[in-house]
Amino acid sequence: MDTIHDDPYLTKVRGWDGRASGVPEIGTSFPRADAWAKVTGTEKYAADYYGSDLVWAGAKRAGVPHARVKAIHAEAARRMPGVLTVLTHADVKGTNRQGVVRKDQPVLVETLVRHAGDAVALILAEDRETLKRALEEVVLDLEPLPGVFDPEEALKPQAPILHEDHPTGNLLLQADLETGEGMGAFSACDVEVASDFQTPWQEHAYLETEVGWARVEPDRTLVIVASTQTPFRDRSEVTEALGLDIQKVRVVAPFPGGAFGGKDGITVQTLLGLAALHAGGRPVKMVWDREESFVAGTKRHPARFHYRLGATKDGVLKALQVRMVLDTGPYDHLGGVVMTLALEHAGGPYRIPNTSLSARCVYTNNPIGGAFRAFGVAQAAGGMEQMMDLLARRLDMDPVEIRLRNVLRKGDRTPIGVTLQHSIGMEECLTALRSHPLYLEREKWKAEAGPFKRRGVGAAALMHAIGYGPVVPDVANAKLRLTREGRIRVYSGVVDMGQGNAATCFQIAGSILSQPPDAFELVLPDTERTLPSGSAAASRCTYTFGNALIGACEALKQRLLEKAADLLMAGSAAEMALAPGKVHHLVSGREIPLAGLASFMAESEKTITHRFRAPTAPDRIAVSEEVRIHGLGHAVFSYAAHLACVEVDELTGAVDVRHYLSISDCGRVINPQAYEQQIQGGVAQGLGYALMEDFQVRDGQVETRDLATYILPTAMDVPDMDVEAVQTHETTGPFGLKGVGEIGTSGPVPAIANAVADAVGVRLPCWPLTAERVLEAMERI
Amino acid sequence: MILPKFDYKKAEDIAAAIALYERSKGRACYLAGGTDLIPLLKLRLSEPSAMIDLKGIPQLKTISRKGNSLVIGPNVTLFELKNHETVKDYFPALYESLDATSCETLQMRGTIGGNILQNTRCLLYNKSLDWRTARGFCYKMGGETCNVVPNAAACFSNYCSDNALSLLSLSASVKLAGPEGERKIKLEKLFSKDGRNPFTLKPGEILTEFHIPFKRSTGAYEKLRVRNAIDYPLLGVAVSMIGGKGKVCVGGIGPAPLVYDLKDLSGAGLKEVAQQARQEARPVSNTTLSAGYRKKMVNVLTQRAIKRALKEGK
């Protein structure tokens, strides 16, 4: 039965509501199906769920970075009028543990506070004001413990240990890898350059902070509507942490109002689930305000790098040493996975036959490090691409030329030793950059700088892995259904957090099934309705789910043609063709509308599913099994070349990015408009990381807790960008596509840093490149 | 964040507004655009019993010529003022400071009166109640200490109006009306120089008019900020010149602007003013930029503003 019509939690998107028409073609710009509802304010986000008799839930946060819990005094809060209850870890019936890889984070703290944002108690109240006052009334009796706030200090023997049960103490994960002759190759190099880099935290700062809504239904099902990238994984985590039956937990994922990795994993879900279990069937809502989001949410991992790069006198790379330390804060979250991806990309898109790579991810009492668009690669590329410019300068070579001399081509091995069998447009990206007017006319442009201004141009070459890598299956399952009205309903298993993959489903399905957007409905991810398709992450959404969707569309097409051929007594399905709203018999000219066809089909015939699993790298990388399960060794990569043209104020040190060029190989472009938006958004986020976003933490306390002190770029700070595409054809991708979600983010740090060095001759060992830092460095030389 | 509870009253005219204030026993505050006030309420930095909305008073929304002055009502929005026919021609420093205020969306909401009467700001003051409670209250919150400079005897919060600097450079004055009647003072006299309570307004007083001498000036406004929109000035310098003489105003550092006369237009003269401003500006670590950098920039931006004002006069 088609019960979808009376499901209150279902989020359904109609194809453009008649605002665009025609059968969409692959490779042409199409307005996004979600755009109209979002800009007119009618889209229902998780933040928009209320319902009558609503209960507000909020977490009492520890406020101190490391402490033993002696007592939780909640009596006064419990007695307050309007407070339903105050819950602690004792009320959690499951494991009370959450975490994507290692389950090391308590839902509610038991005995040990490990960072200032730890949730210690959960309050349910009738309204937000009462909740706020009740949170102030809960008194935590804490015995402060010495904290550790520096990842290298955390590895010393005397450092306080965060997790007594972790066999390697504060060392969450370590990976060591050598290829070729490793360090031995440096002795044969003509030149070498070395440098250290230290990278900051970065805050996701989404418009919609962490938010959700939950209720226990009359049939005892716990329904959680959350702003999340990972509804299926969330369901497992909630089930385990709270001790529930997985069949009685449903997670619904509307469009998040921004996520960028910060909602890859549990934020409000377990707390909301726990609250709903104690709310007597009333709906419960939890919203983290901006300050709570800054304190308790995850951040881009800060990292420290030591780089050493050796080459011949002709600029041919021979040896690379990288040592990196990542600060994951008190919990793994995705720290180990971020670290392995940073390690995989530490050598950039180059042929380097001898490498010695080592990475450590460390527990501290700082904020939690987690997933963030460009996932470790933004940190590593910021280091490696500055090394390439240092080397070019040392050899007095053109920075683009030296990159071209070393770029990876098909069949080469990456710096970790993966043999590249898939499409590679790295060389084409750099060649296109070299012939772009911004590059060709750079000296003239630089010479035109006004008084007290100096101009510089900097390039970066990038690669970014698509999907999960080995071990964790990178799988998507598409489901289609022909409705009784003759529409086609697409059940999407992967979240669209704003990047546009939901709308791309219409384009893919529309082009295969020859239907205009109005013929489709899209059901957003929901553990009850759609099929598990992995996280909205890893530049994989359209790549993996798109492939599954193509399979499902082709199967549905075949079924519709066969069914129509039978009904119209045609010779075979080959005589039939799909047209908007109908199936056409090419020989007789007779037609049958899709609604008519639906009425002749059994329920079981109207639904099609198709599974796709992404390919993995053929090589087994010589790392421990523990590291391998974190996904080391990818098969498919996107590539890009970026160019930043900056103007530096000699007297203030301010860096103004005047032009920005991005040329990417993300395979075939399905929707040029969506492609450009993805690159622009990624570059803007990278630009903030490069120039101004300075997340300050002192002794485990977040100092920048609002958008007045954590400075994000505005539209006035982002230059016009030239966004171009080198369209290779990736044979494993849907219509030849590769992922585009993250690669734009990694370029701005090195491209801008290289441009600043070109302009004023200084290179900083850290970023953001604030005016103050640049001026100070200029004054030192 | 949630607003605290308060009564909302809308005044029809100035006398009615003052009467409403008097009835509140001093616990009400006046509301114009609200862009400064509402965030303060949300952070519980201000908890008035009532808000008296001045937006419905027509008299406060006009711009007119009276004698040798341009008279500006305080409820004229920053955006309206920026686009007024005379401003760009006659008062370029004011035009530039208005244009540099926040972003156009907020310029359409914020008023010139509210912009001038905005409260002083500090990295450790404009914070949530939870944060401030954890740190302990400073002078400006009614405490006994400064959280930025330990053992300091005064409050170092920063006055962050862009437009006060340009209005000061144009020798503006203001008219005030309150329970004790009307008075007109030079804009300089509006500042108490005490960060805890930065204005010399008496309880219940309303700013009713700005007066700018109507003479064509040349001028410039330089603003130190991290990004090209939204930010408050981390330092602002306004310069206006009329007939070979000028005024230089430096603000965004400390509770009141610094004002200098510019008489010697030689290179050495300019440097001297810039140097003096640099010496007298006392930034502390209470913004997102360091005190040392801001102090250094006083010199740079002052010279830059003067040079631009002179160049544009040619």
Interface residues (C-beta under 8 A of the other chain):
Chain A: G63 R128 E129 K132 E136 D289 E291 L651 T652 M692 D694 R705 D706 A708 T709 I711 P713 T714 A715 M716 D717 T770 A771 E772 L775
Chain B: M1 I2 C103 L123 N126 K127 S128 D130 W131 A134 L224 V226 R227 N228 A229 I230 D231 T288 L289 S290 Y293 K296 M297 V300 L301 R304
